[in-house]
Amino acid sequence: MRESDADTDSAYRSELSTHSHNDTRPGRGASGGGKIMDEATFQRKLAELVATIGTLPPSHRAKLQVLAAQAKEQHARLQQTVSSLQESLDFLRLSIKYLIFDLEATRRENAYLRKMLDEQSTEE
């Protein structure tokens, strides 16, 4: 390995270690503090990472660019899945409200009919 490659490799490892310590998932990373990263922060950090990858030597750049693109695609799929789950939960909540309303109406109707039956049996 040439000296310039060793310097570049050292800078590359330093940059990666900097990014790996900024993991913001709960319980992860030095500066995460248990906070969840919002969408804007994620996009900004991803853009910073892509820009940093662009400064690396070609031998490292290609593989990392592919990984960054995959991370972006997986994030988009995850966002779509979360959105779909939220819609499903909203539908489920609404369905439960309708079922509770129907159950209460059925109970009222049942009580009314029982009262009518009791009144008829006492008249006889």
RADASUL-V368574 format. One record per pair of residues at least 24 apart in sequence whose C-alpha atoms are under 8 Angstrom apart, sorted by the first residue. I is the first residue (numbers start at 1). J is the second residue. Records with the same first field share a line. If there is no record, write none. Layout:
# RADASUL-V368574
I->J / J
This chain:
# RADASUL-V368574
8->56 / 57
12->56
46->72
